[in-house]
Amino acid sequence: MKRTGRGTAGWAVAVGIPALVAACILDPDPFTQEEFESKAQADRQAMFAGQEPVTRPLTLADAIARVLKYNLDRRSKMMEESLSLGQISLDRFDLLPKVSGTGGYTGKSEFGATKSTDAYTHVLSTSNPTYSTDRDLYKTDLSATWNILDFGASWYTAHQSGDRSLIASERRRKTVATLTQEVRFSFWRAAAAQILGDKVKATIAEAERALADAERVESENLRDPAETLRTQKTLLENIRQLETVEQELATARAELAALINVPPGSVFRLDVSHDAAMRVPVVDLPIERMEELALSNNPDLREQDYNSRIAADETRKEIIKLLPGINLSLSKQYDSNSFLIEQDWYEYGTKISWNLLNIISAPYRIDHAGTAEDVAEAKRVALRMAVLAQVHVINHQVRAAGKQFERADRLWEVERRLLQVSENQQGGGTQSEIERISISTSAISAELRRFQTYAQLQSSYGKLQTTLGIDPVPQEVASGDLDTLASGIAVRLDALPKAEPPAAPVQEASSRTVDGAKAVTSAEEPAKTDVRQSEPQAPSPALAGNTETAAPEFGETFGASARDWFSAAGEKVGHFLALAMKTEETALSAEPAANTADAAAPAPSPSTSLVEEAASPPQDHLAMEPAGASGTYMVQVGTYKRPESMKAVKSKLGRIGMVSEERAVEVDGVPMYALRVGPFASKNEARSAIDSIDSDLRLKSQLLRAHQ
């Protein structure tokens, strides 16, 4: 009974304490009014902290630069992108084995003594009870487990997280482009408020004085009542029109201040010159080129491309989940039980588990994932069609807005000259003040329409740039102070860039150089045939975006990409297989690979004939020199369209001890620059140089034979 009471009390304590704690934490804890006010004050200071003050009149480029650095919407998109990049860092840990350590203590009030029964006679043993376990036990366990199935699924999850981070980057690009478009529109509305504000107020004051005079004339019956009433009607119509203009201008500065993150009510000036600033943007790209730019650079299309790849990875994940799970385990155990001969030991093992119901659900799950992939692909194609239509519509809108501005500009010029004539006539006493006020009101309205149509033109032009995927700031000045940003932005305000894709990631490993050298673009990089015929690697695009440093590639995030590791391992296996099977007959029978224009050898000189070796099966399957033949070997690193690209690679070759020579050649009539290393007396020396160049510079060199 004593033990029963003690157990009941223990259960009561174990259940009562958690219930009491849970009851205490359910009461809501609202913020006080002082806390709300304190938060509001702190947030107000944080919104405008760390900003350069406006110390000079702002140009349109200055306003866009302030948006790129200080706009709160853009900051939130940057934080979303950083969050996505952080998820990549978290997902990489899912690829590692799970390592866990446990330790515990158990105690019993009595020894666990036992009796035994004879298995054959079923007679209870008359010997004394025995026990083999201490009352107090301490146990520890350090174990590592690795589920191969989970590793495969985590691999694709990490890829999906990488694509989601790229999607966040594209959304940031779109946010920047949209904000730039809004700044273009708001800037010129604010410019209208700055230029017309004083004119509107002065004209309203004149009209109200004239209205008061007309009312006085009517009350004193100094003129014909009908004429006086017509005068009052004209003045009231002018005042109403001017007040409408004033209301239109009232919110313009506040909207621009919000975009550039300047405290509302702040006084700042805009640098507006009518002759220099209000120019019609040049749209000289053919519609076909616009379509190409939009289909390759539009942020919405890029986002949908990544969504399609995420859907494809999801299908692969579903297929992997249908496979049996293989679990590997290794642990170090410790038990303080004094009856054990060995109190610490290692345990290791493997376990295979398979949910047999997956066999039944497999077709449905795969079909569902495939349908999701088809839906993503259909959305991608449909969005491409919508973007193509949008290019044509916006192109028409830009041209129509340009014509409207030209008409409004000419109308304003006529109204301005008419106002000058009216002022001269009033000074000469040939025109009444009422007529001059009406003409002044008409001139103000014409000037407002001029600014409105130009703001609409700028908005349409910005929308065209957004649709084409042209970022408002070049990559080389994507970060820096406001002056640097403004200078880079100014070059893109008046005309469309020809073909600079935003945040162009290097798509192939062979098109990169080491030590931070400038990457050779696809237009500059020689297209060469790899004589080793290694399996091509999948591209690993970096984050798009031009206003901040591009996000690291997936492989760089993980250090050494597993995909590159498997590719390198496969190449080594192919190399050893090739060495095992290599015969001279096999080499002589190898089919030559087709060479691209960029990889073509230069025209032969009178003294030396360069013959490109046939690309054969992996590694050293090149035809050997016939007996008695004389000659040397050269290594062609590549041919380049731009000398700067060639010199950059040549500098890298010098760093690894390779002496190179350059030659001017023509490929299909196009002047190019060939870069070669050599000569080498033997093919083995040339092969060694190729291995060194390709491994250190991540290029794909070619072997050339020079016959004397």
NUDOPA-210036 format. One record per residue (C-alpha): residue in one letter; x negated, y, z negated. Coordinates in steps of 0.5 Angstrom, whole numbers, padded with zeros to 4 digits, always signed. Layout:
<recs>
AXYZ
...
</recs>
This chain:
<recs>
M+0000+0000+0000
K-0006+0005-0002
R-0009+0004+0005
T-0002+0005+0009
G-0001+0011+0005
R-0008+0014+0007
G-0006+0012+0014
T+0000+0016+0014
A-0003+0022+0011
G-0008+0022+0017
W-0003+0021+0022
A+0001+0027+0019
V-0006+0031+0019
A-0008+0029+0026
V-0001+0031+0029
G+0001+0037+0025
I-0006+0041+0026
P-0005+0042+0033
A+0002+0043+0033
L+0001+0049+0028
V-0005+0052+0032
A+0000+0051+0039
A+0005+0055+0035
C+0001+0061+0033
I-0002+0062+0040
L+0005+0063+0044
D+0007+0070+0042
P+0006+0075+0047
D+0000+0080+0046
P+0002+0086+0050
F-0002+0092+0052
T-0001+0098+0048
Q+0000+0105+0051
E-0007+0107+0049
E-0010+0101+0052
F-0006+0103+0059
E-0009+0110+0059
S-0016+0108+0057
K-0016+0103+0063
A-0013+0108+0068
Q-0018+0113+0066
A-0024+0108+0067
D-0021+0106+0073
R-0020+0113+0076
Q-0028+0114+0074
A-0030+0107+0077
M-0026+0108+0084
F-0031+0114+0086
A-0037+0112+0082
G-0044+0112+0086
Q-0041+0116+0092
E-0045+0121+0095
P-0041+0128+0095
V-0039+0131+0101
T-0044+0137+0102
R-0042+0139+0109
P-0037+0139+0114
L-0036+0132+0116
T-0036+0129+0123
L-0032+0123+0126
A-0038+0119+0125
D-0039+0122+0118
A-0032+0120+0116
I-0033+0113+0119
A-0039+0112+0115
R-0036+0114+0109
V-0031+0109+0110
L-0036+0103+0111
K-0039+0105+0105
Y-0034+0107+0100
N-0027+0105+0102
L-0024+0100+0097
D-0020+0096+0102
R-0027+0094+0105
R-0030+0093+0098
S-0025+0088+0097
K-0026+0084+0103
M-0033+0084+0102
M-0032+0081+0095
E-0027+0076+0098
E-0033+0074+0103
S-0038+0073+0097
L-0033+0069+0094
S-0033+0064+0100
L-0040+0064+0100
G-0040+0062+0092
Q-0035+0056+0094
I-0041+0054+0099
S-0046+0054+0093
L-0041+0050+0089
D-0039+0045+0094
R-0046+0043+0095
F-0046+0040+0088
D-0041+0035+0090
L-0046+0032+0095
L-0050+0030+0089
P-0049+0024+0084
K-0045+0025+0078
V-0050+0025+0072
S-0046+0024+0065
G-0049+0023+0058
T-0044+0021+0052
G-0046+0020+0045
G-0041+0018+0039
Y-0041+0016+0032
T-0036+0010+0029
G-0035+0008+0022
K-0030+0003+0019
S-0028+0002+0012
E-0030-0005+0012
F-0034-0010+0016
G-0031-0013+0021
A-0031-0020+0019
T-0028-0026+0023
K-0027-0033+0022
S-0026-0038+0027
T-0022-0044+0029
D-0025-0051+0033
A-0023-0050+0040
Y-0021-0058+0040
T-0018-0060+0033
H-0015-0053+0032
V-0017-0053+0025
L-0019-0047+0022
S-0027-0047+0019
T-0028-0047+0012
S-0034-0043+0012
N-0035-0036+0010
P-0033-0031+0014
T-0038-0027+0019
Y-0039-0021+0022
S-0044-0018+0027
T-0043-0011+0027
D-0045-0005+0022
R-0040-0001+0019
D-0043+0005+0022
L-0045+0006+0029
Y-0049+0011+0033
K-0048+0010+0041
T-0051+0014+0047
D-0050+0013+0054
L-0054+0017+0060
S-0051+0015+0066
A-0051+0017+0074
T-0046+0015+0079
W-0046+0016+0086
N-0039+0014+0090
I-0041+0014+0098
L-0034+0015+0100
D-0034+0021+0096
F-0040+0024+0099
G-0038+0023+0106
A-0031+0027+0104
S-0035+0032+0100
W-0040+0033+0106
Y-0034+0035+0110
T-0031+0039+0105
A-0037+0043+0105
H-0037+0044+0112
Q-0030+0047+0111
S-0032+0052+0106
G-0037+0054+0110
D-0032+0055+0116
R-0028+0059+0111
S-0033+0064+0109
L-0034+0065+0116
I-0027+0066+0117
A-0028+0071+0111
S-0033+0075+0115
E-0029+0075+0121
R-0023+0078+0117
R-0028+0083+0114
R-0030+0085+0121
K-0022+0086+0123
T-0021+0090+0116
V-0027+0095+0118
A-0025+0096+0125
T-0017+0097+0123
L-0020+0102+0118
T-0024+0105+0123
Q-0018+0106+0128
E-0014+0109+0122
V-0020+0114+0121
R-0020+0116+0128
F-0012+0118+0128
S-0013+0121+0121
F-0019+0125+0122
W-0016+0129+0128
R-0009+0130+0124
A-0013+0133+0119
A-0017+0137+0124
A-0010+0140+0126
A-0009+0142+0119
Q-0015+0145+0118
I-0015+0149+0124
L-0007+0151+0125
G-0006+0151+0117
D-0008+0159+0116
K-0004+0160+0123
V+0002+0157+0121
K+0002+0161+0114
A+0001+0167+0117
T+0006+0166+0123
I+0011+0164+0118
A+0010+0170+0114
E+0011+0175+0120
A+0017+0171+0122
E+0020+0172+0115
R+0018+0180+0115
A+0021+0180+0122
L+0028+0177+0119
A+0028+0181+0113
D+0028+0187+0118
A+0033+0184+0122
E+0038+0183+0116
R+0036+0190+0114
V+0038+0193+0121
E+0045+0189+0121
S+0047+0191+0114
E+0045+0198+0116
N+0049+0197+0123
L+0043+0201+0126
R+0044+0196+0133
D+0049+0192+0136
P+0051+0186+0132
A+0051+0181+0137
E+0044+0183+0139
T+0042+0183+0131
L+0045+0176+0130
R+0041+0173+0136
T+0035+0176+0134
Q+0036+0173+0127
K+0037+0166+0130
T+0031+0167+0134
L+0027+0168+0128
L+0030+0162+0124
E+0029+0157+0130
N+0022+0160+0130
I+0021+0159+0122
R+0024+0152+0122
Q+0020+0150+0128
L+0014+0153+0124
E+0016+0149+0117
T+0016+0143+0121
V+0009+0144+0123
E+0007+0145+0116
Q+0010+0139+0114
E+0007+0135+0119
L+0000+0138+0117
A+0001+0137+0109
T+0000+0130+0109
A-0006+0129+0114
R-0012+0131+0109
A-0009+0127+0104
E-0009+0121+0108
L-0016+0122+0111
A-0018+0123+0104
A-0016+0116+0102
L-0019+0113+0107
I-0026+0116+0106
N-0025+0115+0098
V-0025+0122+0096
P-0021+0124+0090
P-0014+0127+0093
G-0014+0134+0092
S-0021+0135+0094
V-0023+0141+0098
F-0028+0138+0104
R-0028+0141+0111
L-0029+0138+0118
D-0034+0139+0123
V-0029+0140+0129
S-0032+0144+0136
H-0026+0144+0141
D-0031+0144+0147
A-0036+0138+0144
A-0031+0134+0140
M-0025+0133+0144
R-0027+0129+0150
V-0023+0124+0153
P-0027+0117+0151
V-0030+0114+0158
V-0027+0107+0159
D-0031+0104+0165
L-0031+0097+0164
P-0027+0093+0169
I-0021+0089+0166
E-0025+0082+0167
R-0030+0084+0163
M-0026+0087+0158
E-0022+0080+0158
E-0029+0076+0157
L-0031+0081+0151
A-0024+0080+0148
L-0024+0072+0149
S-0031+0071+0146
N-0031+0077+0140
N-0024+0078+0138
P-0024+0077+0130
D-0017+0074+0130
L-0020+0069+0136
R-0026+0067+0132
E-0022+0066+0126
Q-0017+0061+0130
D-0023+0057+0132
Y-0026+0056+0125
N-0019+0054+0123
S-0019+0049+0129
R-0026+0046+0127
I-0023+0046+0119
A-0017+0042+0122
A-0022+0037+0126
D-0026+0036+0119
E-0020+0035+0116
T-0018+0029+0120
R-0025+0026+0119
K-0024+0027+0112
E-0017+0023+0112
I-0021+0017+0116
I-0027+0017+0111
K-0022+0016+0105
L-0019+0010+0109
L-0025+0006+0108
P-0027+0002+0102
G-0031+0006+0096
I-0038+0004+0094
N-0040+0006+0087
L-0047+0006+0085
S-0049+0006+0078
L-0055+0007+0073
S-0055+0008+0066
K-0059+0008+0060
Q-0055+0005+0053
Y-0057+0006+0046
D-0053+0002+0040
S-0055+0003+0033
N-0052-0004+0031
S-0058-0007+0027
F-0055-0014+0029
L-0057-0013+0036
I-0064-0016+0038
E-0065-0010+0043
Q-0062-0003+0041
D-0063+0000+0048
W-0063-0002+0055
Y-0061+0000+0062
E-0055-0002+0066
Y-0055-0002+0074
G-0050-0004+0078
T-0045-0003+0084
K-0038-0004+0085
I-0033-0004+0092
S-0026-0001+0091
W-0021-0001+0097
N-0014+0001+0096
L-0010-0004+0100
L-0004+0001+0101
N-0009+0005+0106
I-0008+0000+0111
I-0001+0001+0111
S-0001+0009+0111
A-0007+0010+0115
P-0003+0011+0122
Y+0001+0016+0119
R-0004+0020+0115
I-0009+0020+0121
D-0003+0022+0126
H-0001+0027+0121
A-0008+0030+0121
G-0008+0029+0128
T-0002+0033+0129
A-0005+0039+0124
E-0011+0039+0129
D-0006+0039+0135
V-0002+0045+0132
A-0009+0049+0130
E-0011+0048+0138
A-0004+0050+0140
K-0005+0056+0136
R-0012+0058+0138
V-0010+0057+0146
A-0003+0061+0144
L-0007+0067+0141
R-0012+0067+0147
M-0006+0068+0151
A-0003+0074+0147
V-0010+0077+0146
L-0011+0077+0154
A-0004+0081+0154
Q-0006+0085+0149
V-0012+0087+0153
H-0008+0089+0159
V-0003+0093+0155
I-0008+0097+0151
N-0012+0099+0157
H-0006+0102+0160
Q-0004+0105+0153
V-0011+0108+0153
R-0011+0111+0160
A-0004+0114+0159
A-0006+0117+0152
G-0012+0120+0156
K-0007+0123+0161
Q-0002+0126+0156
F-0008+0129+0152
E-0010+0132+0159
R-0003+0135+0160
A-0003+0137+0153
D-0009+0141+0153
R-0007+0144+0160
L-0001+0146+0157
W-0004+0149+0150
E-0009+0153+0155
V-0003+0156+0158
E+0000+0158+0152
R-0006+0161+0149
R-0007+0165+0155
L+0000+0167+0154
L-0001+0169+0147
Q-0007+0173+0149
V-0003+0177+0154
S+0003+0178+0149
E-0002+0181+0144
N-0004+0186+0149
Q+0003+0188+0151
Q+0005+0189+0144
G-0001+0193+0143
G+0001+0197+0149
G+0008+0198+0146
T+0011+0194+0152
Q+0013+0188+0148
S+0017+0187+0141
E+0014+0183+0135
I+0020+0178+0136
E+0018+0176+0143
R+0010+0176+0140
I+0013+0171+0134
S+0016+0167+0139
I+0010+0166+0144
S+0006+0165+0138
T+0010+0159+0135
S+0010+0156+0142
A+0003+0157+0142
I+0002+0153+0135
S+0007+0148+0137
A+0003+0147+0144
E-0004+0146+0140
L-0001+0141+0135
R+0002+0137+0141
R-0006+0137+0143
F-0008+0135+0137
Q-0003+0130+0136
T-0004+0127+0143
Y-0012+0127+0142
A-0011+0123+0135
Q-0006+0118+0139
L-0012+0117+0144
Q-0017+0116+0139
S-0012+0111+0136
S-0011+0107+0142
Y-0019+0107+0144
G-0020+0105+0137
K-0015+0099+0138
L-0018+0097+0144
Q-0025+0097+0141
T-0022+0092+0136
T-0019+0088+0141
L-0025+0087+0145
G-0029+0085+0138
I-0034+0091+0139
D-0036+0093+0132
P-0036+0101+0130
V-0043+0100+0128
P-0049+0097+0131
Q-0053+0091+0128
E-0059+0094+0127
V-0056+0100+0123
A-0051+0096+0119
S-0054+0098+0112
G-0057+0104+0110
D-0055+0111+0108
L-0050+0115+0110
D-0054+0119+0115
T-0057+0113+0118
L-0050+0110+0119
A-0047+0116+0122
S-0052+0116+0127
G-0051+0109+0129
I-0044+0110+0129
A-0044+0116+0134
V-0047+0113+0140
R-0041+0108+0140
L-0035+0114+0139
D-0035+0116+0147
A-0036+0110+0151
L-0035+0102+0150
P-0042+0098+0149
K-0043+0094+0155
A-0044+0087+0152
E-0047+0087+0145
P-0043+0081+0142
P-0042+0083+0134
A-0046+0079+0129
A-0049+0074+0134
P-0051+0068+0131
V-0057+0064+0134
Q-0053+0058+0136
E-0059+0053+0137
A-0065+0051+0133
S-0070+0052+0139
S-0068+0059+0140
R-0070+0062+0133
T-0078+0063+0131
V-0081+0063+0124
D-0083+0068+0119
G-0077+0073+0120
A-0079+0074+0128
K-0074+0077+0132
A-0069+0071+0135
V-0069+0070+0142
T-0062+0071+0145
S-0059+0066+0150
A-0060+0071+0156
E-0068+0071+0154
E-0069+0064+0152
P-0072+0060+0157
A-0067+0054+0159
K-0072+0048+0159
T-0071+0040+0159
D-0074+0037+0153
V-0079+0032+0155
R-0077+0028+0149
Q-0070+0028+0150
S-0068+0028+0143
E-0061+0028+0141
P-0058+0035+0141
Q-0057+0039+0135
A-0050+0042+0133
P-0050+0049+0133
S-0050+0052+0126
P-0047+0059+0127
A-0048+0065+0121
L-0043+0069+0119
A-0040+0075+0123
G-0040+0082+0121
N-0044+0088+0123
T-0044+0092+0117
E-0047+0088+0112
T-0053+0083+0112
A-0050+0077+0115
A-0049+0071+0111
P-0054+0065+0111
E-0053+0059+0115
F-0050+0053+0112
G-0057+0049+0113
E-0060+0055+0110
T-0055+0055+0104
F-0057+0048+0103
G-0064+0048+0104
A-0066+0042+0108
S-0059+0041+0112
A-0057+0033+0112
R-0055+0034+0119
D-0062+0036+0121
W-0065+0031+0117
F-0061+0025+0120
S-0063+0028+0127
A-0071+0028+0125
A-0070+0021+0123
G-0067+0019+0129
E-0072+0022+0133
K-0078+0018+0129
V-0074+0012+0130
G-0074+0013+0137
H-0081+0015+0138
F-0083+0008+0134
L-0078+0004+0139
A-0081+0008+0145
L-0088+0006+0143
A-0087-0001+0142
M-0084-0002+0149
K-0088+0003+0153
T-0091+0000+0159
E-0094+0004+0165
E-0089+0001+0169
T-0083+0004+0165
A-0087+0010+0165
L-0087+0010+0173
S-0080+0008+0174
A-0077+0014+0169
E-0073+0018+0173
P-0075+0026+0173
A-0070+0030+0169
A-0066+0036+0172
N-0070+0043+0171
T-0066+0049+0170
A-0068+0056+0173
D-0072+0058+0167
A-0076+0052+0166
A-0078+0052+0173
A-0086+0052+0174
P-0089+0058+0178
A-0091+0058+0185
P-0098+0054+0186
S-0104+0058+0187
P-0109+0056+0192
S-0114+0053+0187
T-0109+0050+0182
S-0103+0046+0183
L-0098+0045+0177
V-0094+0039+0178
E-0088+0038+0172
E-0088+0032+0169
A-0082+0028+0169
A-0078+0028+0163
S-0078+0020+0161
P-0075+0016+0155
P-0077+0019+0148
Q-0084+0021+0146
D-0090+0019+0150
H-0087+0016+0157
L-0090+0020+0162
A-0094+0017+0168
M-0101+0016+0166
E-0107+0019+0171
P-0108+0014+0177
A-0115+0011+0176
G-0120+0016+0179
A-0116+0022+0179
S-0118+0029+0176
G-0114+0034+0173
T-0112+0038+0166
Y-0106+0039+0163
M-0102+0045+0161
V-0096+0046+0156
Q-0091+0051+0158
V-0088+0054+0152
G-0083+0058+0156
T-0081+0063+0161
Y-0078+0070+0159
K-0074+0075+0162
R-0077+0081+0158
P-0084+0082+0156
E-0082+0083+0149
S-0079+0076+0148
M-0085+0073+0151
K-0090+0077+0147
A-0087+0075+0140
V-0087+0068+0142
K-0095+0069+0144
S-0096+0072+0137
K-0093+0066+0134
L-0097+0062+0138
G-0104+0066+0135
R-0102+0065+0128
I-0102+0057+0129
G-0108+0057+0133
M-0106+0056+0140
V-0109+0061+0145
S-0104+0062+0151
E-0104+0065+0157
E-0098+0069+0161
R-0096+0070+0168
A-0092+0074+0172
V-0087+0069+0176
E-0081+0069+0180
V-0075+0064+0179
D-0070+0065+0185
G-0072+0071+0186
V-0072+0074+0179
P-0078+0076+0176
M-0080+0073+0170
Y-0086+0072+0165
A-0089+0065+0164
L-0092+0063+0157
R-0097+0057+0157
V-0102+0054+0153
G-0108+0050+0155
P-0112+0047+0159
F-0113+0040+0156
A-0117+0035+0158
S-0113+0029+0156
K-0105+0028+0156
N-0106+0026+0148
E-0109+0033+0147
A-0103+0036+0150
R-0098+0032+0147
S-0101+0034+0140
A-0100+0041+0142
I-0093+0040+0144
D-0092+0037+0137
S-0095+0043+0133
I-0091+0048+0137
D-0085+0045+0137
S-0085+0043+0130
D-0088+0050+0127
L-0084+0055+0132
R-0078+0050+0133
L-0078+0051+0141
K-0078+0046+0146
S-0084+0046+0150
Q-0086+0042+0157
L-0092+0038+0159
L-0095+0040+0166
R-0101+0037+0170
A-0106+0041+0173
H-0109+0038+0179
Q-0116+0040+0182
</recs>
